[in-house]
Amino acid sequence: MILREGVTLGDIQIQNTAVGTLILQDGAALSILQTPGIQVSANDFLTNEDFQSIQDTIRQTTDVLRQDSRNAGAYNERGQAFSRLGRQEDAIEDFTRALSLDPAQASIYYTNRGFAFLALRDQDSAIEDYTQAIRANPNNAQAFFGRALTHSLFEDYESGIEDYTQVIRLNPNDRVSYYNRGLNHSRLGQYDEAIADLTQAIALDPTDVPQYSIRASAYEAIGELEAAIKDYERIIELDPNFADAHYRLGLAYRELSDETAAQASFEEAARLYELQGNQEGLDNVAQELNSNN
């Protein structure tokens, strides 16, 4: 995703929700991405400077390949640049060429091609490439991660958990794998395991909002409402414009029969939903407010 002219990463806020991702500027929605199950981060955005740098890489590696058409490293580097621009078919072609030229580095090239196939939502090809990468190098954490992500996106959560466990074995401080494994546990109704993984993820980075949101939901599922409230309050501390956190905090307060706190949370959620143009959110809040009359 390329940011429009004049907008920097510092100007936007990213809110990953259950139904997709909100891209905000000063609390108002710039864009809504219908990407449930996919966590969007600042790394997924390209500034104009990033775009120009990637284009320069493509030109430079193309020049290298004109002089040496058997340079596997140049094919791999250009493939990664193509992939970042969303040109996945071109990336796959370059990674395939690199594989044919330098089998000794097959694990790297299979991994990179797997990510390109995943971007195209080609599940079978992605899984096959990650598996080949792991066979070539059983300690390739990126390949385990890519295969885990593919399994998870296509709702094979048990297999995803197994592969995330391998990533954590290889990289014990891999916060994203703890988060993703916790998310899979939560989707399977394994809430105690989810809470344990999300707690570890939070210990590794206490500033990441989505992990608090998923843990709060897990706490609610096992009846730990006070713990859920603490997580929603932490989300709001980190991102005061997170409308869903205010709404869900209101629901939790209502479950505890604290109508004053619930009312305040619902009203703030409504204000933010209106600012963000979220009619579904406004309707949900209205239903809760009306149910108390």
Secondary structure, DSSP 8 states (H G I E B T S, - for coil): -B--TT--GGG-EEEE-SS-EEEEETTEEEEEE--TT----GGG-B-HHHHHHHHHHHHHHHHHHHH-TT-HHHHHHHHHHHHHTT-HHHHHHHHHHHHHH-GGGHHHHHHHHHHHHHHTT-HHHHHHHHHHHHHH-TT-HHHHHHHHHHHHHTT-HHHHHHHHHHHHHH-TT-HHHHHHHHHHHHHTT-HHHHHHHHHHHHHH-TT-HHHHHHHHHHHHHTT-HHHHHHHHHHHHHH-TT-HHHHHHHHHHHHHTT-HHHHHHHHHHHHHHHHHHT-HHHHHHHHHHHHHT-
